[in-house]
Amino acid sequence: MENRYKEAIYRLEDKLMAEPKCVESLNEWICSYHALADIYQQQGEEKRAMKCLLIPHQSMLFMATHDQGDEDKRLIAYSALKFTLPPIMAFAEEHPLCEGCMQVLQQQLEAIEAESNIFH
């Protein structure tokens, strides 16, 4: 099962390189990483699980804050952050993170919620 998700991630990364605004592919890419994180967490490999949660989150965070030239990509990334951050927060409840990391994640959550209010 692990290899199936890894293959899906690689396939979706290729697709996203060709079509970076494809929301469906982006969602599948994020879900594949989250599924892989679940597998690692069940195996007791918390570091690998956290890495799989952080990769899509940090990618979307970077795209949302650094891709100022393309408003569509920025909005897609902000929307995706709503799906990448909650699993990290849930993981942190089971496997506590340092206070500094939790503070950063909480600030990100507040920023996402504030940004959501602007777009509605």
DSSP file (Angstrom, degrees, kcal/mol; ACC not computed):
  #  RESIDUE AA STRUCTURE BP1 BP2  ACC     N-H-->O    O-->H-N    N-H-->O    O-->H-N    TCO  KAPPA ALPHA  PHI   PSI    X-CA   Y-CA   Z-CA
    1    1 A M     >        0   0    0      0, 0.0     4,-1.8     0, 0.0     5,-0.2   0.000 360.0 360.0 360.0 -39.9    0.0    0.0    0.0
    2    2 A E  H  >  +     0   0    0      1,-0.2     4,-2.2     2,-0.2     5,-0.2   0.921 360.0  49.4 -56.5 -46.3    2.9    2.4    0.8
    3    3 A N  H  > S+     0   0    0      1,-0.2     4,-2.7     2,-0.2    -1,-0.2   0.843 105.1  58.8 -64.4 -32.7    4.3    2.0   -2.7
    4    4 A R  H  > S+     0   0    0      1,-0.2     4,-2.1     2,-0.2    -1,-0.2   0.924 109.0  43.8 -62.2 -43.8    0.9    2.7   -4.2
    5    5 A Y  H  X S+     0   0    0     -4,-1.8     4,-2.5     2,-0.2    -2,-0.2   0.886 112.4  52.3 -69.9 -38.0    0.7    6.1   -2.5
    6    6 A K  H  X S+     0   0    0     -4,-2.2     4,-2.3     2,-0.2    -2,-0.2   0.924 110.5  48.4 -62.3 -43.3    4.3    6.9   -3.3
    7    7 A E  H  X S+     0   0    0     -4,-2.7     4,-2.6     1,-0.2    -2,-0.2   0.905 110.7  51.0 -63.0 -41.3    3.7    6.2   -7.0
    8    8 A A  H  X S+     0   0    0     -4,-2.1     4,-2.8    -5,-0.2     5,-0.2   0.909 108.8  51.9 -62.4 -41.6    0.5    8.3   -6.9
    9    9 A I  H  X S+     0   0    0     -4,-2.5     4,-2.4     2,-0.2    -2,-0.2   0.934 111.6  45.9 -60.8 -46.8    2.5   11.2   -5.4
   10   10 A Y  H  X S+     0   0    0     -4,-2.3     4,-1.9     2,-0.2    -2,-0.2   0.916 114.1  48.4 -63.2 -43.1    5.2   11.0   -8.1
   11   11 A R  H  X S+     0   0    0     -4,-2.6     4,-2.0     1,-0.2    -2,-0.2   0.918 113.5  47.0 -63.1 -43.5    2.5   10.8  -10.8
   12   12 A L  H  X S+     0   0    0     -4,-2.8     4,-2.8     1,-0.2    -1,-0.2   0.851 107.1  56.7 -69.5 -34.2    0.6   13.7   -9.4
   13   13 A E  H  X S+     0   0    0     -4,-2.4     4,-1.8    -5,-0.2    -1,-0.2   0.911 107.8  48.8 -62.4 -40.6    3.8   15.8   -9.0
   14   14 A D  H  X S+     0   0    0     -4,-1.9     4,-1.5     2,-0.2    -2,-0.2   0.925 112.5  48.2 -62.2 -44.0    4.4   15.3  -12.8
   15   15 A K  H  X S+     0   0    0     -4,-2.0     4,-2.6     1,-0.2    -2,-0.2   0.900 110.7  50.7 -64.3 -40.1    0.9   16.3  -13.5
   16   16 A L  H  < S+     0   0    0     -4,-2.8    -1,-0.2     1,-0.2    -2,-0.2   0.800 104.2  58.1 -70.0 -28.2    1.1   19.4  -11.2
   17   17 A M  H  < S+     0   0    0     -4,-1.8    -1,-0.2    -5,-0.2    -2,-0.2   0.894 114.3  38.4 -65.2 -37.7    4.3   20.5  -12.9
   18   18 A A  H  < S+     0   0    0     -4,-1.5    -2,-0.2     1,-0.2    -1,-0.2   0.853 135.0  22.3 -78.9 -36.7    2.4   20.6  -16.2
   19   19 A E    ><  +     0   0    0     -4,-2.6     3,-1.9    -5,-0.2    -1,-0.2  -0.682  67.6 173.2-132.3  77.8   -0.8   22.0  -14.7
   20   20 A P  T 3  S+     0   0    0      0, 0.0    -1,-0.1     0, 0.0    -4,-0.1   0.665  78.8  54.4 -65.1 -15.7    0.0   23.8  -11.4
   21   21 A K  T 3  S+     0   0    0      4,-0.0     2,-1.2    55,-0.0     3,-0.1   0.276  71.8 123.0-100.4  11.8   -3.5   25.1  -11.0
   22   22 A C    <>  -     0   0    0     -3,-1.9     4,-2.2     1,-0.2     5,-0.2  -0.619  41.2-171.6 -76.9 100.5   -5.2   21.7  -11.3
   23   23 A V  H  > S+     0   0    0     -2,-1.2     4,-2.8     1,-0.2     5,-0.2   0.868  81.2  55.9 -63.7 -38.8   -7.1   21.7   -8.0
   24   24 A E  H  > S+     0   0    0      1,-0.2     4,-2.2     2,-0.2    -1,-0.2   0.932 110.4  44.1 -61.3 -46.2   -8.2   18.0   -8.4
   25   25 A S  H  > S+     0   0    0      2,-0.2     4,-2.5     1,-0.2    -1,-0.2   0.892 113.0  52.6 -65.4 -38.9   -4.6   16.9   -8.8
   26   26 A L  H  X S+     0   0    0     -4,-2.2     4,-2.5     2,-0.2    -2,-0.2   0.924 109.7  47.9 -62.5 -44.9   -3.5   19.0   -5.9
   27   27 A N  H  X S+     0   0    0     -4,-2.8     4,-2.7     1,-0.2    -2,-0.2   0.905 112.3  49.1 -62.7 -41.9   -6.1   17.6   -3.7
   28   28 A E  H  X S+     0   0    0     -4,-2.2     4,-2.3    -5,-0.2    -1,-0.2   0.893 110.3  51.9 -64.0 -39.2   -5.2   14.0   -4.7
   29   29 A W  H  X S+     0   0    0     -4,-2.5     4,-1.9     2,-0.2    -2,-0.2   0.930 112.2  45.2 -62.5 -46.8   -1.5   14.8   -4.0
   30   30 A I  H  X S+     0   0    0     -4,-2.5     4,-2.3     1,-0.2    -2,-0.2   0.934 113.4  50.0 -62.8 -46.6   -2.3   16.1   -0.6
   31   31 A C  H  X S+     0   0    0     -4,-2.7     4,-2.6     1,-0.2    -1,-0.2   0.860 107.6  54.5 -62.2 -36.0   -4.6   13.2    0.2
   32   32 A S  H  X S+     0   0    0     -4,-2.3     4,-2.2     2,-0.2    -1,-0.2   0.915 109.5  46.9 -64.8 -42.4   -1.9   10.7   -1.0
   33   33 A Y  H  X S+     0   0    0     -4,-1.9     4,-2.3     2,-0.2    -2,-0.2   0.903 112.6  50.1 -64.0 -40.0    0.6   12.3    1.5
   34   34 A H  H  X S+     0   0    0     -4,-2.3     4,-2.1     2,-0.2    -2,-0.2   0.895 110.1  49.7 -66.7 -39.1   -2.0   12.2    4.2
   35   35 A A  H  X S+     0   0    0     -4,-2.6     4,-2.0     2,-0.2    -1,-0.2   0.905 110.8  50.0 -64.6 -40.7   -2.7    8.5    3.5
   36   36 A L  H  X S+     0   0    0     -4,-2.2     4,-2.4     1,-0.2    -2,-0.2   0.885 108.2  53.5 -63.9 -38.8    1.0    7.7    3.6
   37   37 A A  H  X S+     0   0    0     -4,-2.3     4,-2.6     2,-0.2    -2,-0.2   0.897 106.5  52.7 -61.8 -40.8    1.3    9.6    6.9
   38   38 A D  H  X S+     0   0    0     -4,-2.1     4,-2.4     2,-0.2    -2,-0.2   0.915 108.7  50.1 -61.1 -43.0   -1.5    7.4    8.3
   39   39 A I  H  X S+     0   0    0     -4,-2.0     4,-1.5     1,-0.2    -2,-0.2   0.946 112.9  45.7 -60.5 -48.5    0.4    4.3    7.3
   40   40 A Y  H  <>S+     0   0    0     -4,-2.4     5,-3.0     1,-0.2     4,-0.3   0.882 111.2  52.5 -64.0 -37.8    3.6    5.5    8.9
   41   41 A Q  H ><5S+     0   0    0     -4,-2.6     3,-1.4     1,-0.2    -1,-0.2   0.914 107.8  51.3 -65.2 -41.2    1.7    6.5   12.0
   42   42 A Q  H 3<5S+     0   0    0     -4,-2.4    -1,-0.2     1,-0.3    -2,-0.2   0.808 108.6  52.6 -63.5 -29.5    0.1    3.0   12.3
   43   43 A Q  T 3<5S-     0   0    0     -4,-1.5    -1,-0.3    -5,-0.2    -2,-0.2   0.453 120.4-111.3 -84.7  -0.8    3.6    1.5   12.0
   44   44 A G  T < 5S+     0   0    0     -3,-1.4     2,-1.1    -4,-0.3    -3,-0.2   0.677  77.4 133.2  79.5  17.4    4.8    3.7   14.8
   45   45 A E     >< +     0   0    0     -5,-3.0     4,-2.3     1,-0.2     5,-0.2  -0.636  21.7 165.0-100.8  73.9    7.0    5.8   12.5
   46   46 A E  H  >  +     0   0    0     -2,-1.1     4,-2.9     1,-0.2     5,-0.2   0.848  70.0  54.4 -63.0 -37.6    6.0    9.2   13.8
   47   47 A K  H  > S+     0   0    0      2,-0.2     4,-2.2     1,-0.2    -1,-0.2   0.927 111.4  44.8 -64.6 -43.4    8.8   11.2   12.2
   48   48 A R  H  > S+     0   0    0      2,-0.2     4,-2.0     1,-0.2    -1,-0.2   0.895 113.3  51.9 -66.0 -38.7    8.0    9.8    8.8
   49   49 A A  H  X S+     0   0    0     -4,-2.3     4,-1.4     1,-0.2    -2,-0.2   0.940 110.2  47.7 -62.1 -46.9    4.3   10.5    9.3
   50   50 A M  H  X S+     0   0    0     -4,-2.9     4,-2.5     1,-0.2     3,-0.2   0.894 108.7  54.9 -62.9 -39.0    5.0   14.1   10.4
   51   51 A K  H  X S+     0   0    0     -4,-2.2     4,-2.2     1,-0.2    -1,-0.2   0.906 106.5  51.6 -60.0 -41.0    7.2   14.6    7.3
   52   52 A C  H  < S+     0   0    0     -4,-2.0    -1,-0.2     1,-0.2    -2,-0.2   0.785 112.3  46.4 -68.5 -26.3    4.4   13.4    5.1
   53   53 A L  H  X S+     0   0    0     -4,-1.4     4,-1.1    -3,-0.2    -2,-0.2   0.848 113.7  48.3 -79.6 -35.5    2.0   15.9    6.7
   54   54 A L  H  X S+     0   0    0     -4,-2.5     4,-3.4    -5,-0.2     5,-0.4   0.827  97.6  68.2 -76.9 -31.8    4.5   18.7    6.5
   55   55 A I  H  X S+     0   0    0     -4,-2.2     4,-2.0     1,-0.2     5,-0.2   0.953 107.9  35.7 -57.3 -55.0    5.5   18.4    2.9
   56   56 A P  H  > S+     0   0    0      0, 0.0     4,-2.4     0, 0.0    -1,-0.2   0.891 119.0  52.5 -67.3 -34.2    2.1   19.4    1.4
   57   57 A H  H  X S+     0   0    0     -4,-1.1     4,-2.6     1,-0.2    -2,-0.2   0.957 112.3  42.8 -64.8 -49.3    1.5   21.9    4.1
   58   58 A Q  H  X S+     0   0    0     -4,-3.4     4,-2.5     1,-0.2    -1,-0.2   0.859 112.9  54.4 -66.1 -34.4    4.9   23.7    3.7
   59   59 A S  H  X S+     0   0    0     -4,-2.0     4,-2.3    -5,-0.4    -1,-0.2   0.931 112.4  42.8 -63.2 -44.8    4.5   23.6   -0.1
   60   60 A M  H  X S+     0   0    0     -4,-2.4     4,-2.5     2,-0.2    -2,-0.2   0.875 112.8  53.1 -70.2 -37.0    1.1   25.3    0.1
   61   61 A L  H  X S+     0   0    0     -4,-2.6     4,-1.7    -5,-0.2    -2,-0.2   0.921 111.2  46.8 -62.6 -43.6    2.3   27.7    2.7
   62   62 A F  H  X S+     0   0    0     -4,-2.5     4,-2.3     1,-0.2     5,-0.3   0.932 113.6  47.9 -63.0 -45.8    5.3   28.7    0.4
   63   63 A M  H  X S+     0   0    0     -4,-2.3     4,-1.2     1,-0.2    -2,-0.2   0.877 112.0  50.4 -64.2 -37.4    3.0   29.0   -2.6
   64   64 A A  H  < S+     0   0    0     -4,-2.5    -1,-0.2     1,-0.2    -2,-0.2   0.823 120.9  32.9 -70.4 -31.1    0.5   31.1   -0.7
   65   65 A T  H  < S+     0   0    0     -4,-1.7    -2,-0.2    -5,-0.2    -1,-0.2   0.643 126.8  34.8-102.4 -16.5    3.1   33.5    0.6
   66   66 A H  H  < S+     0   0    0     -4,-2.3     2,-0.9    -5,-0.2     3,-0.3   0.527  95.4  78.7-117.0  -8.1    5.7   33.7   -2.2
   67   67 A D    ><  +     0   0    0     -4,-1.2     3,-1.1    -5,-0.3     7,-0.3  -0.430  48.1 146.6-100.9  60.0    3.7   33.4   -5.4
   68   68 A Q  T 3   +     0   0    0     -2,-0.9    -1,-0.2     1,-0.2     3,-0.2   0.681  60.8  67.8 -70.2 -18.5    2.5   37.0   -5.5
   69   69 A G  T 3  S+     0   0    0     -3,-0.3     2,-0.5     1,-0.2    -1,-0.2   0.687 100.1  49.1 -76.6 -17.1    2.5   37.1   -9.3
   70   70 A D    <>  -     0   0    0     -3,-1.1     4,-2.0     1,-0.1    -1,-0.2  -0.877  61.7-174.3-128.9  98.9   -0.3   34.6   -9.8
   71   71 A E  H  > S+     0   0    0     -2,-0.5     4,-2.5     1,-0.2     5,-0.2   0.846  85.1  56.9 -62.5 -35.8   -3.4   35.4   -7.7
   72   72 A D  H  > S+     0   0    0      1,-0.2     4,-2.5     2,-0.2    -1,-0.2   0.933 108.1  46.6 -62.5 -45.5   -5.1   32.2   -8.7
   73   73 A K  H  > S+     0   0    0      1,-0.2     4,-2.4     2,-0.2    -1,-0.2   0.895 111.9  51.8 -63.4 -39.0   -2.2   30.0   -7.5
   74   74 A R  H  X S+     0   0    0     -4,-2.0     4,-2.4    -7,-0.3    -2,-0.2   0.920 111.3  46.4 -64.0 -43.7   -2.1   32.0   -4.2
   75   75 A L  H  X S+     0   0    0     -4,-2.5     4,-2.3     2,-0.2    -2,-0.2   0.886 111.7  51.4 -67.0 -39.1   -5.8   31.5   -3.6
   76   76 A I  H  X S+     0   0    0     -4,-2.5     4,-2.3     2,-0.2    -2,-0.2   0.920 111.0  48.9 -61.5 -43.5   -5.6   27.8   -4.5
   77   77 A A  H  X S+     0   0    0     -4,-2.4     4,-1.9     2,-0.2    -2,-0.2   0.918 109.8  50.5 -64.7 -43.9   -2.8   27.5   -2.0
   78   78 A Y  H  X S+     0   0    0     -4,-2.4     4,-0.7     1,-0.2    -1,-0.2   0.913 111.5  48.8 -60.1 -42.1   -4.7   29.3    0.8
   79   79 A S  H >< S+     0   0    0     -4,-2.3     3,-0.9     1,-0.2     4,-0.4   0.899 109.3  52.7 -63.8 -39.7   -7.6   27.0    0.2
   80   80 A A  H >X S+     0   0    0     -4,-2.3     3,-1.8     1,-0.2     4,-1.4   0.828  97.3  66.3 -66.1 -31.4   -5.4   24.0    0.3
   81   81 A L  H 3X S+     0   0    0     -4,-1.9     4,-2.1     1,-0.3    -1,-0.2   0.797  90.2  65.1 -61.1 -26.9   -3.9   25.1    3.7
   82   82 A K  H << S+     0   0    0     -3,-0.9    -1,-0.3    -4,-0.7    -2,-0.2   0.748 109.7  38.8 -65.0 -22.2   -7.4   24.5    5.2
   83   83 A F  H <4 S+     0   0    0     -3,-1.8    -2,-0.2    -4,-0.4    -1,-0.2   0.646 116.1  49.3-101.1 -20.2   -6.8   20.8    4.4
   84   84 A T  H  X S+     0   0    0     -4,-1.4     4,-0.8     2,-0.1   -27,-0.2   0.812 107.0  52.2 -90.0 -30.6   -3.2   20.5    5.2
   85   85 A L  H >X S+     0   0    0     -4,-2.1     4,-2.3    -5,-0.2     3,-0.6   0.919  98.0  60.0 -77.3 -44.0   -3.1   22.1    8.7
   86   86 A P  H 3> S+     0   0    0      0, 0.0     4,-2.6     0, 0.0     5,-0.2   0.884 103.7  51.6 -55.6 -41.1   -5.9   20.3   10.5
   87   87 A P  H 3> S+     0   0    0      0, 0.0     4,-2.4     0, 0.0    -2,-0.2   0.867 109.9  50.7 -63.8 -32.0   -4.2   16.8   10.2
   88   88 A I  H <X S+     0   0    0     -4,-0.8     4,-2.3    -3,-0.6     5,-0.1   0.920 110.7  48.3 -67.6 -42.8   -1.0   18.3   11.6
   89   89 A M  H  X S+     0   0    0     -4,-2.3     4,-1.1     2,-0.2    -1,-0.2   0.901 112.6  48.5 -64.0 -40.4   -2.9   19.8   14.5
   90   90 A A  H  X S+     0   0    0     -4,-2.6     4,-1.2    -5,-0.2     3,-0.4   0.908 110.8  50.8 -65.5 -41.7   -4.6   16.4   15.1
   91   91 A F  H  X S+     0   0    0     -4,-2.4     4,-2.8     1,-0.2     3,-0.4   0.900 106.4  55.9 -60.5 -41.1   -1.2   14.6   14.9
   92   92 A A  H  < S+     0   0    0     -4,-2.3    -1,-0.2     1,-0.2    -2,-0.2   0.762  99.6  60.0 -66.4 -25.3    0.2   17.0   17.4
   93   93 A E  H  < S+     0   0    0     -4,-1.1    -1,-0.2    -3,-0.4    -2,-0.2   0.890 114.8  34.7 -67.6 -37.9   -2.5   16.1   19.9
   94   94 A E  H  < S+     0   0    0     -4,-1.2    -2,-0.2    -3,-0.4    -1,-0.2   0.829 132.5  30.3 -82.6 -34.7   -1.4   12.5   19.8
   95   95 A H  S  < S-     0   0    0     -4,-2.8    -1,-0.3    -5,-0.2    -2,-0.1  -0.780  93.4-137.7-128.1  84.0    2.3   13.3   19.5
   96   96 A P        -     0   0    0      0, 0.0     2,-0.2     0, 0.0    -3,-0.1  -0.059  14.1-150.3 -52.2 138.0    3.0   16.6   21.1
   97   97 A L        -     0   0    0     -5,-0.2     5,-0.0     1,-0.2     0, 0.0  -0.531  34.4 -79.0 -97.8 169.1    5.3   19.1   19.4
   98   98 A C     >  -     0   0    0     -2,-0.2     4,-2.3     1,-0.1     5,-0.2  -0.298  44.2-110.3 -66.1 158.1    7.5   21.7   21.0
   99   99 A E  H  > S+     0   0    0      1,-0.2     4,-2.2     2,-0.2     5,-0.1   0.862 117.0  55.0 -60.7 -37.7    5.7   24.8   22.2
  100  100 A G  H  > S+     0   0    0      2,-0.2     4,-2.0     1,-0.2    -1,-0.2   0.914 109.3  46.6 -62.6 -43.5    7.4   26.9   19.5
  101  101 A C  H  > S+     0   0    0      1,-0.2     4,-2.5     2,-0.2    -2,-0.2   0.905 112.3  50.4 -65.6 -41.4    6.2   24.7   16.7
  102  102 A M  H  X S+     0   0    0     -4,-2.3     4,-2.5     1,-0.2    -1,-0.2   0.875 108.5  52.9 -64.4 -36.4    2.7   24.6   18.2
  103  103 A Q  H  X S+     0   0    0     -4,-2.2     4,-2.2    -5,-0.2    -1,-0.2   0.915 109.7  48.0 -64.7 -43.2    2.7   28.4   18.4
  104  104 A V  H  X S+     0   0    0     -4,-2.0     4,-2.3     2,-0.2    -2,-0.2   0.925 112.7  48.5 -63.1 -45.1    3.7   28.7   14.7
  105  105 A L  H  X S+     0   0    0     -4,-2.5     4,-2.4     1,-0.2    -2,-0.2   0.895 110.6  50.9 -63.3 -39.8    1.0   26.3   13.7
  106  106 A Q  H  X S+     0   0    0     -4,-2.5     4,-2.3     2,-0.2    -1,-0.2   0.897 109.6  50.6 -64.6 -40.1   -1.6   28.1   15.8
  107  107 A Q  H  X S+     0   0    0     -4,-2.2     4,-2.3     2,-0.2    -2,-0.2   0.896 110.1  50.3 -63.8 -39.7   -0.6   31.4   14.1
  108  108 A Q  H  X S+     0   0    0     -4,-2.3     4,-2.6     2,-0.2    -2,-0.2   0.914 109.4  51.2 -63.8 -42.5   -1.0   29.8   10.7
  109  109 A L  H  X S+     0   0    0     -4,-2.4     4,-2.3     1,-0.2    -2,-0.2   0.919 110.9  48.0 -60.8 -44.0   -4.4   28.5   11.6
  110  110 A E  H  X S+     0   0    0     -4,-2.3     4,-2.3     1,-0.2    -1,-0.2   0.885 111.6  50.4 -64.0 -39.0   -5.5   32.0   12.8
  111  111 A A  H  X S+     0   0    0     -4,-2.3     4,-2.6     2,-0.2    -2,-0.2   0.898 110.1  49.8 -66.6 -40.1   -4.1   33.5    9.6
  112  112 A I  H  X S+     0   0    0     -4,-2.6     4,-2.4     2,-0.2    -2,-0.2   0.920 111.9  48.1 -63.9 -43.3   -6.0   31.0    7.4
  113  113 A E  H  X S+     0   0    0     -4,-2.3     4,-1.7     2,-0.2    -2,-0.2   0.900 112.6  48.6 -64.6 -40.1   -9.2   31.7    9.3
  114  114 A A  H  X S+     0   0    0     -4,-2.3     4,-1.2     1,-0.2    -2,-0.2   0.908 111.7  49.4 -65.2 -41.9   -8.7   35.4    8.9
  115  115 A E  H  X S+     0   0    0     -4,-2.6     4,-1.5     1,-0.2     3,-0.3   0.886 107.5  55.2 -64.3 -39.3   -8.0   35.0    5.2
  116  116 A S  H  X S+     0   0    0     -4,-2.4     4,-0.9     1,-0.2    -1,-0.2   0.886 103.8  54.4 -61.7 -38.9  -11.1   32.9    4.8
  117  117 A N  H  < S+     0   0    0     -4,-1.7     3,-0.3     1,-0.2    -1,-0.2   0.830 105.3  54.2 -65.1 -31.1  -13.2   35.7    6.3
  118  118 A I  H  < S+     0   0    0     -4,-1.2    -1,-0.2    -3,-0.3    -2,-0.2   0.879 108.2  48.4 -68.8 -38.1  -11.8   38.1    3.7
  119  119 A F  H  <        0   0    0     -4,-1.5    -1,-0.2     1,-0.2    -2,-0.2   0.600 360.0 360.0 -81.6 -11.3  -12.8   35.9    0.8
  120  120 A H     <        0   0    0     -4,-0.9    -1,-0.2    -3,-0.3    -2,-0.2   0.451 360.0 360.0 -94.9 360.0  -16.4   35.3    2.0
